């Protein structure tokens, strides 16, 4: 049999987040969100997952701006635009890239919230 060895490493990264909201009137909210996150280096040599190791950080910068309107106490609608910048993104063994890539993902999200009775919240969303 094989005996495993555990190695613990500490990784310190600065991951700021900023959320700003503005309500010009009682039922209407405009907002902007920013967040930085990361995935630390990954090491794997398990079975068919050979080749999934990384020795670098994958960095994600996420920005989102949108608006939410409250029609009444039961119904609200949210629309936003988002963009995700990925630096050193590892496409894994499912991609053609052996080296990390820089990528951008963006889209629009539409959401409808409905609370017909207290304690029951229904949420429908569509992203494209």
Secondary structure, DSSP 4 states (H G I P E B T S, - for coil): ----------------EEEEEEEEETTEEEEEEEEEEEE------SGGGTT---SS-EEEEEEEEEEEEESSSSEEEEEEEEEEEEEEE--GGGSS-SS-EEEEEEEEEEEEEEEEETTEEEEEEEE-
